[in-house]
Amino acid sequence: MLDDEQWVAAKVAAGAPEAMARMTLTTFQAAPEGRFAGTDPLPAELLGREPRSVADQFAPPTA
């Protein structure tokens, strides 16, 4: 298992910009901490309806 700095170094060695590798790492670290679990009411306010989920976006059309 790689530590954070080894993971970043591996991504940079594979051609990723260091800033992008570090941003991706922080996203991976934040997800299991539940930092993306909440929702903001603003999209519903702007749309005038509840936003569709990703699953809804990719679901086949109903007849």
N, C-alpha and C positions, 0 to 999 in steps of 0.2 A: 504494500500500500504506500502511496506517495503522500508526503506531507504537502501542505499548501504551496510552499515555494518550489518544490520539485514538480508539482503539477503545473504551475505557471511556467516554469522553465521548459517543461516538455511541450507545452502548447506553443511557446515562442520558438522553440527549435523546429516545430512542425510548420512554422510560418505565420502563426497568429501574432498580431501586434500585442505587445505586453499589456497595454491598457485594456484591450478587449479580453485577454485571458484573465486579468484580475477582475474585471466586471463580471465575467461569466462565473468565476469562482465565488464571488460574493452572492450571486444569484443561487448557486448550488448550496451555499451555506445557509441562506435565508429561508429557502423552501421548507426544510424539515422543522424549522423553528416556527412555522406557521405565519410567516410575515406576509404571505399572499392570500391568506384565508379570508380576510375581510373584503367587503365590497363597499363601493361608494355609491350613494344615491344619485350623484350627478348625471351619469349616463341616462338613467330613466327620466330624470327631469328634462334633459335636453331632447330626448327622443319622444317624450310624451307617452311612453310605454316602457314596459320592462324589456331590457336587452335580451336577445336570444343567446343561448349557450353555444359553445363551440360544437357540442354534439348536435344541437338543432341545426346549425349552419351546414353540417355535413350529412344530415339525415336525408334519405331519398325523398323526393316530393310525394305528397299524398294525393290521391286522386279525388 
